[in-house]
Amino acid sequence: MSVAARPPVLDSMASPPAFPLAAALVRAGAALALWERRARTRRHLRAVPPERLADLGLTPREVSVELAKGFWRA
């Protein structure tokens, strides 16, 4: 039975839309993607040889500060 063909009594018993849940799931997914990107970027930074840091415009101190951060920190 399509939604348009439902009797009015059944429509009044329908649950509220799941938009708040969907929005929360989208936000959680975006946060997880951001955390994964930070972790991956820091893993790659850890693999850069020290002599190449200047090519990236970074000092060893800046790299050590960045690598000390958790994946959840910007």
Secondary structure as the mmCIF struct_conf table of DSSP 4:
data_model
#
loop_
_struct_conf.conf_type_id
_struct_conf.id
_struct_conf.beg_label_comp_id
_struct_conf.beg_label_asym_id
_struct_conf.beg_label_seq_id
_struct_conf.end_label_comp_id
_struct_conf.end_label_asym_id
_struct_conf.end_label_seq_id
HELX_RH_3T_P HELX_RH_3T_P1 VAL A 3 ALA A 5
BEND BEND1 ARG A 6 ARG A 6
HELX_RH_AL_P HELX_RH_AL_P1 PRO A 8 SER A 12
TURN_TY1_P TURN_TY1_P1 MET A 13 MET A 13
BEND BEND2 ALA A 14 ALA A 14
HELX_LH_PP_P HELX_LH_PP_P1 SER A 15 PRO A 17
BEND BEND3 ALA A 18 ALA A 18
HELX_RH_AL_P HELX_RH_AL_P2 PHE A 19 ARG A 46
TURN_TY1_P TURN_TY1_P2 ALA A 47 ALA A 47
BEND BEND4 VAL A 48 VAL A 48
HELX_RH_3T_P HELX_RH_3T_P2 PRO A 50 ARG A 52
TURN_TY1_P TURN_TY1_P3 LEU A 53 LEU A 53
HELX_RH_3T_P HELX_RH_3T_P3 ALA A 54 LEU A 56
TURN_TY1_P TURN_TY1_P4 GLY A 57 GLY A 57
HELX_RH_AL_P HELX_RH_AL_P3 PRO A 60 ALA A 68
BEND BEND5 LYS A 69 LYS A 69
TURN_TY1_P TURN_TY1_P5 PHE A 71 TRP A 72
#
